[in-house]
Amino acid sequence: MGGGIMRRVLIVIMVVVLLPLAGVIFGSDIHEIYTAIAAMSEKNTPPVYKVRVQNESFAEALADLPKEIRTGNEDPAVMVYFAKGEGVRIIIENIRSEYASLFSMYEDYLKFSGISNVQNPSELKEIIDKGKVQLFSEDKGTVILKAWDPDKEEKDDNYALFTLNKKNWVIVKAVYYLDGTPYVQAENRYKSYGNYYLPYEIVLQNLSENSSEIFRFTEYRFK
């Protein structure tokens, strides 16, 4: 998936927050959904964590790192650091500190899936207060939200649809539209880690190019 293409998409939708839901019932309005999000965000994600990220592009880039910037005896590893109220950072461990943020551009990529800012419902509330999120559809098994860029005045044909599975109350799919055409899709897979419910795999697809990238999360560590 080309970095340039992804960045163009991010300009449009990177500010949209993806969040897990809980307690939504038929006839919900967006404010009830926000209340459910706030409750679930308190329950499903720890205050802080870090997790190893495995991805083919990361592996190739790590293999090309010069030996002189490596530290210690372990191989370089890409880690996601999360803290409530701050979101995520991507850090490369086991290399010199001045190079640790080399992959920071991928932090925006993670916003496609909801791994970033999932425990910051106040950000969603800000978009709701601007009238840029609405309930698109709802049935017995799912809720779909439609969201626009909160920094734009109009609701145009550039938007995102977020599908939420009511069984586990998390976003299982996000599809982003440019000029009304589906462009990028994220499929998110979760499982339980102790008392928490967190993603273990994210599949990002560029629908126009029929290409994809897989991000796998292993070795969660809670502080």
C-alpha positions as a LaTeX table, in Angstrom:
\begin{tabular}{lrrr}
\hline
Residue & $x$ (\AA) & $y$ (\AA) & $z$ (\AA) \\
\hline
Met1 & 0.00 & 0.00 & 0.00 \\
Gly2 & 1.66 & 3.22 & $-1.13$ \\
Gly3 & 2.59 & 5.64 & 1.61 \\
Gly4 & 1.62 & 8.65 & $-0.55$ \\
Ile5 & $-1.87$ & 7.31 & $-1.20$ \\
Met6 & $-2.42$ & 6.53 & 2.46 \\
Arg7 & $-1.29$ & 10.00 & 3.49 \\
Arg8 & $-3.80$ & 11.58 & 1.09 \\
Val9 & $-6.56$ & 9.57 & 2.70 \\
Leu10 & $-5.34$ & 10.53 & 6.15 \\
Ile11 & $-5.60$ & 14.24 & 5.32 \\
Val12 & $-9.34$ & 13.71 & 4.96 \\
Ile13 & $-10.14$ & 11.31 & 7.79 \\
Met14 & $-7.27$ & 11.09 & 10.26 \\
Val15 & $-9.12$ & 13.25 & 12.75 \\
Val16 & $-12.04$ & 10.83 & 13.01 \\
Val17 & $-11.96$ & 8.88 & 16.27 \\
Leu18 & $-12.71$ & 5.16 & 16.30 \\
Leu19 & $-14.07$ & 3.86 & 19.58 \\
Pro20 & $-15.66$ & 0.75 & 21.11 \\
Leu21 & $-19.33$ & 0.77 & 22.07 \\
Ala22 & $-21.41$ & $-0.85$ & 24.78 \\
Gly23 & $-25.05$ & $-0.91$ & 25.82 \\
Val24 & $-26.57$ & 0.35 & 22.57 \\
Ile25 & $-30.21$ & $-0.57$ & 22.00 \\
Phe26 & $-32.64$ & $-0.09$ & 19.15 \\
Gly27 & $-33.71$ & 3.51 & 18.81 \\
Ser28 & $-30.40$ & 4.81 & 20.15 \\
Asp29 & $-29.45$ & 8.37 & 19.38 \\
Ile30 & $-25.88$ & 9.57 & 19.06 \\
His31 & $-25.81$ & 10.95 & 22.61 \\
Glu32 & $-26.83$ & 7.59 & 24.07 \\
Ile33 & $-24.09$ & 6.02 & 21.99 \\
Tyr34 & $-21.58$ & 8.50 & 23.37 \\
Thr35 & $-22.62$ & 7.63 & 26.92 \\
Ala36 & $-22.12$ & 3.95 & 26.12 \\
Ile37 & $-18.71$ & 4.68 & 24.60 \\
Ala38 & $-17.58$ & 6.57 & 27.67 \\
Ala39 & $-18.63$ & 3.70 & 29.95 \\
Met40 & $-16.99$ & 1.05 & 27.79 \\
Ser41 & $-13.78$ & 2.98 & 27.33 \\
Glu42 & $-13.38$ & 2.93 & 31.09 \\
Lys43 & $-13.81$ & $-0.84$ & 31.21 \\
Asn44 & $-12.02$ & $-2.35$ & 28.22 \\
Thr45 & $-8.65$ & $-0.62$ & 28.02 \\
Pro46 & $-6.04$ & $-0.22$ & 30.77 \\
Pro47 & $-4.75$ & 3.25 & 31.68 \\
Val48 & $-1.43$ & 2.48 & 29.96 \\
Tyr49 & 0.03 & $-0.37$ & 27.97 \\
Lys50 & 2.61 & $-1.22$ & 25.37 \\
Val51 & 2.43 & $-3.92$ & 22.72 \\
Arg52 & 4.72 & $-5.29$ & 20.02 \\
Val53 & 3.58 & $-4.68$ & 16.42 \\
Gln54 & 4.44 & $-7.15$ & 13.67 \\
Asn55 & 4.11 & $-6.07$ & 10.04 \\
Glu56 & 5.97 & $-7.04$ & 6.83 \\
Ser57 & 6.92 & $-3.44$ & 6.03 \\
Phe58 & 8.23 & $-2.97$ & 9.55 \\
Ala59 & 10.28 & $-6.16$ & 9.34 \\
Glu60 & 11.91 & $-5.08$ & 6.08 \\
Ala61 & 12.71 & $-1.62$ & 7.44 \\
Leu62 & 14.14 & $-3.00$ & 10.68 \\
Ala63 & 16.39 & $-5.36$ & 8.74 \\
Asp64 & 17.87 & $-2.38$ & 6.90 \\
Leu65 & 18.77 & $-0.43$ & 10.05 \\
Pro66 & 22.55 & 0.07 & 10.31 \\
Lys67 & 24.21 & $-1.94$ & 13.05 \\
Glu68 & 25.82 & 1.12 & 14.59 \\
Ile69 & 22.47 & 2.53 & 15.77 \\
Arg70 & 21.41 & $-0.69$ & 17.52 \\
Thr71 & 21.77 & $-1.08$ & 21.27 \\
Gly72 & 21.91 & $-4.09$ & 23.54 \\
Asn73 & 21.76 & $-7.72$ & 22.50 \\
Glu74 & 18.11 & $-7.88$ & 21.37 \\
Asp75 & 16.85 & $-7.16$ & 17.87 \\
Pro76 & 15.04 & $-3.87$ & 17.22 \\
Ala77 & 11.28 & $-4.14$ & 17.84 \\
Val78 & 8.37 & $-1.87$ & 16.96 \\
Met79 & 6.19 & $-1.09$ & 19.97 \\
Val80 & 2.96 & 0.84 & 20.42 \\
Tyr81 & 2.77 & 2.84 & 23.65 \\
Phe82 & $-0.70$ & 3.90 & 24.82 \\
Ala83 & $-1.73$ & 6.21 & 27.66 \\
Lys84 & $-5.24$ & 7.45 & 28.36 \\
Gly85 & $-5.62$ & 11.08 & 27.43 \\
Glu86 & $-2.56$ & 10.92 & 25.18 \\
Gly87 & $-3.31$ & 8.28 & 22.55 \\
Val88 & $-0.57$ & 6.21 & 20.95 \\
Arg89 & 3.09 & 6.53 & 20.07 \\
Ile90 & 5.10 & 4.14 & 17.93 \\
Ile91 & 8.60 & 3.58 & 19.26 \\
Ile92 & 11.42 & 1.35 & 18.02 \\
Glu93 & 13.11 & $-0.31$ & 20.97 \\
Asn94 & 16.72 & $-1.49$ & 21.13 \\
Ile95 & 18.11 & 1.33 & 19.00 \\
Arg96 & 19.62 & 4.69 & 19.90 \\
Ser97 & 17.04 & 7.12 & 21.28 \\
Glu98 & 17.45 & 9.68 & 18.49 \\
Tyr99 & 16.19 & 7.07 & 16.00 \\
Ala100 & 13.41 & 5.57 & 18.14 \\
Ser101 & 10.62 & 7.58 & 16.43 \\
Leu102 & 11.55 & 6.65 & 12.85 \\
Phe103 & 8.17 & 4.95 & 12.34 \\
Ser104 & 6.07 & 7.69 & 13.95 \\
Met105 & 4.27 & 8.36 & 10.65 \\
Tyr106 & 2.45 & 5.05 & 11.17 \\
Glu107 & 0.71 & 6.46 & 14.25 \\
Asp108 & $-1.83$ & 8.03 & 11.90 \\
Tyr109 & $-2.31$ & 4.70 & 10.10 \\
Leu110 & $-3.45$ & 3.16 & 13.38 \\
Lys111 & $-6.26$ & 5.69 & 13.60 \\
Phe112 & $-7.97$ & 3.78 & 10.82 \\
Ser113 & $-8.52$ & 0.87 & 13.19 \\
Gly114 & $-9.37$ & 2.52 & 16.49 \\
Ile115 & $-6.23$ & 1.53 & 18.38 \\
Ser116 & $-5.47$ & 5.21 & 18.75 \\
Asn117 & $-7.67$ & 7.31 & 21.04 \\
Val118 & $-10.06$ & 4.47 & 21.84 \\
Gln119 & $-10.10$ & 5.56 & 25.43 \\
Asn120 & $-10.59$ & 9.27 & 24.75 \\
Pro121 & $-14.36$ & 9.59 & 24.23 \\
Ser122 & $-14.14$ & 13.33 & 24.82 \\
Glu123 & $-12.65$ & 13.59 & 21.34 \\
Leu124 & $-15.71$ & 11.89 & 19.87 \\
Lys125 & $-17.94$ & 14.20 & 21.90 \\
Glu126 & $-16.19$ & 17.18 & 20.34 \\
Ile127 & $-17.06$ & 15.84 & 16.87 \\
Ile128 & $-20.62$ & 15.08 & 17.99 \\
Asp129 & $-20.99$ & 18.60 & 19.38 \\
Lys130 & $-19.98$ & 19.93 & 15.96 \\
Gly131 & $-22.73$ & 17.83 & 14.37 \\
Lys132 & $-20.27$ & 15.67 & 12.41 \\
Val133 & $-21.30$ & 12.20 & 13.67 \\
Gln134 & $-24.66$ & 10.54 & 13.14 \\
Leu135 & $-26.26$ & 7.14 & 13.56 \\
Phe136 & $-26.28$ & 5.67 & 10.03 \\
Ser137 & $-28.07$ & 2.39 & 10.71 \\
Glu138 & $-28.79$ & $-0.13$ & 13.46 \\
Asp139 & $-30.04$ & $-3.71$ & 13.63 \\
Lys140 & $-29.98$ & $-6.51$ & 16.19 \\
Gly141 & $-26.31$ & $-7.23$ & 15.69 \\
Thr142 & $-24.65$ & $-3.99$ & 14.64 \\
Val143 & $-24.58$ & $-0.23$ & 14.80 \\
Ile144 & $-23.08$ & 1.86 & 12.01 \\
Leu145 & $-21.89$ & 5.42 & 12.61 \\
Lys146 & $-21.21$ & 7.96 & 9.87 \\
Ala147 & $-18.63$ & 10.67 & 10.55 \\
Trp148 & $-17.16$ & 13.65 & 8.73 \\
Asp149 & $-14.08$ & 15.78 & 9.23 \\
Pro150 & $-14.97$ & 18.10 & 12.15 \\
Asp151 & $-12.73$ & 20.85 & 10.77 \\
Lys152 & $-14.85$ & 21.22 & 7.65 \\
Glu153 & $-18.04$ & 23.26 & 7.60 \\
Glu154 & $-19.95$ & 21.04 & 5.20 \\
Lys155 & $-20.89$ & 17.37 & 5.29 \\
Asp156 & $-19.59$ & 16.28 & 1.91 \\
Asp157 & $-18.88$ & 12.97 & 0.18 \\
Asn158 & $-15.70$ & 12.39 & 2.18 \\
Tyr159 & $-16.71$ & 10.45 & 5.29 \\
Ala160 & $-16.26$ & 7.19 & 7.21 \\
Leu161 & $-18.68$ & 4.41 & 8.17 \\
Phe162 & $-17.87$ & 2.49 & 11.36 \\
Thr163 & $-19.52$ & $-0.89$ & 11.94 \\
Leu164 & $-19.84$ & $-1.95$ & 15.58 \\
Asn165 & $-20.56$ & $-5.52$ & 16.66 \\
Lys166 & $-23.06$ & $-5.53$ & 19.53 \\
Lys167 & $-21.85$ & $-8.86$ & 20.85 \\
Asn168 & $-18.47$ & $-7.44$ & 21.86 \\
Trp169 & $-19.20$ & $-3.70$ & 21.46 \\
Val170 & $-16.13$ & $-2.84$ & 19.41 \\
Ile171 & $-15.60$ & $-1.50$ & 15.91 \\
Val172 & $-15.12$ & $-4.47$ & 13.62 \\
Lys173 & $-14.94$ & $-2.58$ & 10.34 \\
Ala174 & $-14.29$ & 0.97 & 9.18 \\
Val175 & $-14.71$ & 2.06 & 5.57 \\
Tyr176 & $-13.48$ & 5.44 & 4.37 \\
Tyr177 & $-15.01$ & 7.25 & 1.40 \\
Leu178 & $-13.51$ & 9.85 & $-0.90$ \\
Asp179 & $-15.98$ & 11.57 & $-3.22$ \\
Gly180 & $-18.55$ & 8.96 & $-2.23$ \\
Thr181 & $-16.39$ & 6.01 & $-3.30$ \\
Pro182 & $-15.08$ & 3.46 & $-0.76$ \\
Tyr183 & $-11.33$ & 3.87 & $-0.68$ \\
Val184 & $-9.77$ & 2.30 & 2.39 \\
Gln185 & $-11.14$ & $-0.36$ & 4.73 \\
Ala186 & $-9.95$ & $-1.52$ & 8.14 \\
Glu187 & $-11.03$ & $-4.83$ & 9.66 \\
Asn188 & $-10.30$ & $-5.16$ & 13.37 \\
Arg189 & $-10.05$ & $-8.38$ & 15.36 \\
Tyr190 & $-10.07$ & $-8.42$ & 19.16 \\
Lys191 & $-9.71$ & $-10.80$ & 22.04 \\
Ser192 & $-9.56$ & $-10.73$ & 25.81 \\
Tyr193 & $-6.33$ & $-10.09$ & 27.71 \\
Gly194 & $-7.23$ & $-10.60$ & 31.34 \\
Asn195 & $-9.91$ & $-8.02$ & 32.14 \\
Tyr196 & $-9.29$ & $-6.08$ & 28.94 \\
Tyr197 & $-10.55$ & $-6.43$ & 25.37 \\
Leu198 & $-7.95$ & $-5.28$ & 22.85 \\
Pro199 & $-7.07$ & $-5.71$ & 19.17 \\
Tyr200 & $-4.77$ & $-8.52$ & 18.12 \\
Glu201 & $-4.93$ & $-7.96$ & 14.36 \\
Ile202 & $-5.80$ & $-5.14$ & 11.99 \\
Val203 & $-6.13$ & $-5.60$ & 8.23 \\
Leu204 & $-5.91$ & $-2.38$ & 6.20 \\
Gln205 & $-7.03$ & $-2.61$ & 2.58 \\
Asn206 & $-6.58$ & $-0.10$ & $-0.20$ \\
Leu207 & $-9.77$ & $-0.87$ & $-2.12$ \\
Ser208 & $-8.74$ & 1.00 & $-5.27$ \\
Glu209 & $-5.44$ & $-0.88$ & $-5.57$ \\
Asn210 & $-6.60$ & $-4.23$ & $-4.17$ \\
Ser211 & $-3.67$ & $-4.25$ & $-1.77$ \\
Ser212 & $-3.49$ & $-4.74$ & 1.99 \\
Glu213 & $-1.30$ & $-4.61$ & 5.06 \\
Ile214 & $-1.67$ & $-6.67$ & 8.23 \\
Phe215 & $-0.68$ & $-5.40$ & 11.67 \\
Arg216 & $-0.47$ & $-8.02$ & 14.45 \\
Phe217 & $-0.22$ & $-7.10$ & 18.13 \\
Thr218 & 1.56 & $-9.43$ & 20.53 \\
Glu219 & 3.00 & $-9.34$ & 24.03 \\
Tyr220 & 0.73 & $-6.76$ & 25.66 \\
Arg221 & 2.32 & $-5.31$ & 28.77 \\
Phe222 & 0.30 & $-3.38$ & 31.31 \\
Lys223 & 1.88 & $-0.96$ & 33.80 \\
\hline
\end{tabular}
